[in-house]
Amino acid sequence: MFKILPFWTAGAAALLICLGLRFLQYFKFIHWHPAGWTRRIGIQDGPWYVDWGLLFAGIFLAGLVLYLLSMLLAKWPPAVTAAVIGLVIAAAVEWMVLRPGSLTGFKDRLSIPFFVLVLMATRFIMETAVFQKKQQHSSPK
């Protein structure tokens, strides 16, 4: 069971983030297209589901890496670690997408719902990883 849990966790987080991004885009909480990066760098000019599939795959791989990294950081409080890592990830993504000219322009265009979505997903992944790590050590062998 413990060997496939990282994949299930990363998949659930990727699905939640993709659905959340679509929700945020539909109700105009974010002013950028979540899957638009594929067109910008010339990876894909195909149908929408291919763009979203690539986004899902990228988030899945990032979630898997975060899960495995979280198991190494299990001794630190996962709530604090998830908050710090989540804020860094969300700020980096917003910075790359918005490409602001200054820090003031960046602060004015931030999307708080996007930050909350990333923080929730980061906390979900890291808490699951730490819980699994503790279960592995306490289970009889």
N, C-alpha and C positions, 0 to 999 in steps of 0.2 A: 504494500500500500504506500509506503513512504517513497518508493522510487518514482511513482507517477504523480504524486501530489504536486511537485513543482510545475509540471505541465498543466495540470488542471487549474492550479491557482493562477498561473500566467495567462492561460486561456480565458478564464473568467474575468480577470482584470482587463485584458485586452478587449473583450466583448463589452464590458461595462464602460470602458473609456470610449470606445467607438460609438456606442449608443449615446453616451453623454455628450460627446462632441457633436454628434448629429443634432441632438436636442438643443445644445447651446447655439449652434449655427442657425437652426430653423427659427428660433425665437430671438435671434440677433443679439445674443449675449457676447458672442465673439464676432469680430468683423473681418474674419479671414476664413477661407475654406480649408477644413482639416485635411482633406486629401489633395489639396491643390499643389502640394510640393512635388507630386509626381510629374505634373505638367511643367513646373518651373525648372526642374533640372533635366527634363527630357527623358525620363524613364518610361513614361506611359502616356499615350494619347488615345487610350481605348475607352471602353464603357466605364460608367461610374462604379460598378461593382468590382472591377479590377483595381481601380484606385483605392477603394475602401478595403479590398482584400490585402493589398500591399501595406496599407496603413495598419491593418490588423496584425499582419505578420511582423512588421517592425515593432509594434507595441508588445506583441507576444515575446519576441526575442529580448527586448529591453526588460520586460517583466521577469523573464527567466533569469537574466543576469542579475537583476536586483534581488530576486529570491535567493539565489546562490550567494550573493554578497551579504545578504541579511543573515544567513546562517553563520557567516564568519563573525558578524558583529552582534552575536546573540547575547553577549555579556553586557552590552550597553542597553539602556532602557529603549525599547522599540518605539515608544511614542515620541520621544525626543529625536531619535535618529530618523524616524520616518518624516517628522516635521521638517527637519533640516534638509534632508535629501529631497523631499517633495518640493520644498520652496526653491531649491537650487534648480531642479529639473523644470519646474513650471516657469521660473524666470528665464532660464536659458531658452526654452521653447518660444516663449513670447518674444524674447529679444531677437531670435533668429527669424521669426515670422514677421514681426513689425518693422524691424530694421530702423530703429529710431535714430535721429540725428543727435539727440542729447538725452541725458538722464531725465530731465524735466518732461520732455515729450514722451518718454517711455512710461513715466508714472501716470501721466494723464490718460494713456490708452490701455492700461492694464485691465484685464478681465478677471474680476474677483471670482466669478463662478468657475472659470477655467482653473484657477489656483485651487479652489475647493475640490474640484473633480480630481485633479492630480494628487492632492494631499490625501483624499479618501482612498484612492487606488494604491498609493504608496504605503499608507498605513495598513491596508488590507494585506498586501503582499508581505510586508515586513513582520506583521503580527503572526501571520500564518507560518512564516519561516521559523520564527523564534519558538512558536508553539510546537512545531514539528521537531525542532532540535531538542527541546526539553522532553518530548515524548520518546524520542529515540534513546535518550540517556536513562530514562526512568523505566522503560519497558524491559521485561525479563528476556534474557537471551537464550 
